[in-house]
Amino acid sequence: MPKTEVFNRDYVLKQATEVFHTKGYNATSMQDLVDATGLNRSSIYNSFESKHNLYVECLKGYEENYQRYISKLLLDANSPFNAIKSIFNLYLKEILKDTKTKGCLIVNCKSEMANQDLTINKFLLTNQKGTLSLLEDLVDKGQLDSSINTEKSKQAYALYLYSAMQGFRMTGILVNDKKQLQSLIDTTLQNLK
């Protein structure tokens, strides 16, 4: 009979996510995870099987949190263009409050692990596909309501925005000047007008 977990799984995942976010996957040791979660090694292995599985679960939780934030932004936006702008503004707020300059866990994961691990690669491709689909939908609606120009296809603009968002998140690791970052957002979005 399997052992029952006697810890708060959400708390453990939150703590582990923080460690992976700060140090990256490769630099995170099992001792780091033990220290952060308060669990011993055997509890971590019994519950998650491996550091890798724990990392994947942390990535999925991080992604789910972002999906909730983005869903709320979409509901609150009064146009597709403003929804896209709101996503950039969410990233701007996070960059400005990130005193440890950690960046985005998923973007960091992409640069560290995308070509090293098939499971991570599949997760990242699924994440990318979902984001591109969301952006295509917003661009399509924005082109229909004329808040976004029709010079490029919805697919071209979605890929442009996705790339800009990824670059913006990376830039925010070293640049945290609000004026400079806002200028980047404005320049990016100006191409849609």
Contacts in CASP RR format, 6 or more apart in sequence:
PFRMAT RR
TARGET T0000
AUTHOR 0000-0000-0000
METHOD contacts of the structure
MODEL  1
MPKTEVFNRDYVLKQATEVFHTKGYNATSMQDLVDATGLNRSSIYNSFES
KHNLYVECLKGYEENYQRYISKLLLDANSPFNAIKSIFNLYLKEILKDTK
TKGCLIVNCKSEMANQDLTINKFLLTNQKGTLSLLEDLVDKGQLDSSINT
EKSKQAYALYLYSAMQGFRMTGILVNDKKQLQSLIDTTLQNLK
3 46 0 8 1.000
5 47 0 8 1.000
7 37 0 8 1.000
7 39 0 8 1.000
7 43 0 8 1.000
7 47 0 8 1.000
9 47 0 8 1.000
11 37 0 8 1.000
12 37 0 8 1.000
12 38 0 8 1.000
12 39 0 8 1.000
12 47 0 8 1.000
13 54 0 8 1.000
13 57 0 8 1.000
13 58 0 8 1.000
13 61 0 8 1.000
15 36 0 8 1.000
15 37 0 8 1.000
15 38 0 8 1.000
16 33 0 8 1.000
16 36 0 8 1.000
16 37 0 8 1.000
16 54 0 8 1.000
16 55 0 8 1.000
16 58 0 8 1.000
17 58 0 8 1.000
17 61 0 8 1.000
17 62 0 8 1.000
17 105 0 8 1.000
18 36 0 8 1.000
19 28 0 8 1.000
19 32 0 8 1.000
19 33 0 8 1.000
19 36 0 8 1.000
20 28 0 8 1.000
20 55 0 8 1.000
20 58 0 8 1.000
20 105 0 8 1.000
21 62 0 8 1.000
21 102 0 8 1.000
21 103 0 8 1.000
21 105 0 8 1.000
21 108 0 8 1.000
22 100 0 8 1.000
22 102 0 8 1.000
23 32 0 8 1.000
24 108 0 8 1.000
24 109 0 8 1.000
24 112 0 8 1.000
25 51 0 8 1.000
25 55 0 8 1.000
25 109 0 8 1.000
25 112 0 8 1.000
25 113 0 8 1.000
26 112 0 8 1.000
28 51 0 8 1.000
28 55 0 8 1.000
30 41 0 8 1.000
30 44 0 8 1.000
30 51 0 8 1.000
33 39 0 8 1.000
33 44 0 8 1.000
33 51 0 8 1.000
33 54 0 8 1.000
34 40 0 8 1.000
34 41 0 8 1.000
34 44 0 8 1.000
37 44 0 8 1.000
39 47 0 8 1.000
44 51 0 8 1.000
44 54 0 8 1.000
48 54 0 8 1.000
48 57 0 8 1.000
52 117 0 8 1.000
52 119 0 8 1.000
55 120 0 8 1.000
56 119 0 8 1.000
56 120 0 8 1.000
56 123 0 8 1.000
58 105 0 8 1.000
59 105 0 8 1.000
59 106 0 8 1.000
59 109 0 8 1.000
59 120 0 8 1.000
59 123 0 8 1.000
60 123 0 8 1.000
62 105 0 8 1.000
62 106 0 8 1.000
63 106 0 8 1.000
63 127 0 8 1.000
66 106 0 8 1.000
69 90 0 8 1.000
70 87 0 8 1.000
70 90 0 8 1.000
70 134 0 8 1.000
73 83 0 8 1.000
73 86 0 8 1.000
73 87 0 8 1.000
73 90 0 8 1.000
74 83 0 8 1.000
74 86 0 8 1.000
74 138 0 8 1.000
76 86 0 8 1.000
77 83 0 8 1.000
77 85 0 8 1.000
77 86 0 8 1.000
79 142 0 8 1.000
79 145 0 8 1.000
79 147 0 8 1.000
80 138 0 8 1.000
80 139 0 8 1.000
80 141 0 8 1.000
80 142 0 8 1.000
80 145 0 8 1.000
80 147 0 8 1.000
80 148 0 8 1.000
81 142 0 8 1.000
81 147 0 8 1.000
81 148 0 8 1.000
81 189 0 8 1.000
81 192 0 8 1.000
82 147 0 8 1.000
83 138 0 8 1.000
84 135 0 8 1.000
84 138 0 8 1.000
84 139 0 8 1.000
84 161 0 8 1.000
84 189 0 8 1.000
84 192 0 8 1.000
85 185 0 8 1.000
85 189 0 8 1.000
87 165 0 8 1.000
88 165 0 8 1.000
88 168 0 8 1.000
88 185 0 8 1.000
88 188 0 8 1.000
88 189 0 8 1.000
89 185 0 8 1.000
91 104 0 8 1.000
91 165 0 8 1.000
91 168 0 8 1.000
91 169 0 8 1.000
92 178 0 8 1.000
92 181 0 8 1.000
92 182 0 8 1.000
92 185 0 8 1.000
94 103 0 8 1.000
94 104 0 8 1.000
95 103 0 8 1.000
95 169 0 8 1.000
95 172 0 8 1.000
95 176 0 8 1.000
95 181 0 8 1.000
96 176 0 8 1.000
96 178 0 8 1.000
96 181 0 8 1.000
98 172 0 8 1.000
98 176 0 8 1.000
101 172 0 8 1.000
101 173 0 8 1.000
101 174 0 8 1.000
101 176 0 8 1.000
102 108 0 8 1.000
102 173 0 8 1.000
103 169 0 8 1.000
103 170 0 8 1.000
103 172 0 8 1.000
103 173 0 8 1.000
104 169 0 8 1.000
106 124 0 8 1.000
106 127 0 8 1.000
107 166 0 8 1.000
107 167 0 8 1.000
107 169 0 8 1.000
107 170 0 8 1.000
109 120 0 8 1.000
109 124 0 8 1.000
110 124 0 8 1.000
110 166 0 8 1.000
111 170 0 8 1.000
113 120 0 8 1.000
113 121 0 8 1.000
114 120 0 8 1.000
114 121 0 8 1.000
114 124 0 8 1.000
115 121 0 8 1.000
128 162 0 8 1.000
131 162 0 8 1.000
131 165 0 8 1.000
132 158 0 8 1.000
132 159 0 8 1.000
132 162 0 8 1.000
133 158 0 8 1.000
135 157 0 8 1.000
135 158 0 8 1.000
135 161 0 8 1.000
135 162 0 8 1.000
136 154 0 8 1.000
136 155 0 8 1.000
136 158 0 8 1.000
139 148 0 8 1.000
139 154 0 8 1.000
139 157 0 8 1.000
139 158 0 8 1.000
139 161 0 8 1.000
139 192 0 8 1.000
140 154 0 8 1.000
142 148 0 8 1.000
143 149 0 8 1.000
143 150 0 8 1.000
143 154 0 8 1.000
148 157 0 8 1.000
148 192 0 8 1.000
148 193 0 8 1.000
149 192 0 8 1.000
149 193 0 8 1.000
152 160 0 8 1.000
157 192 0 8 1.000
160 191 0 8 1.000
161 188 0 8 1.000
164 188 0 8 1.000
168 181 0 8 1.000
168 184 0 8 1.000
168 185 0 8 1.000
168 188 0 8 1.000
171 181 0 8 1.000
171 184 0 8 1.000
172 181 0 8 1.000
175 181 0 8 1.000
END
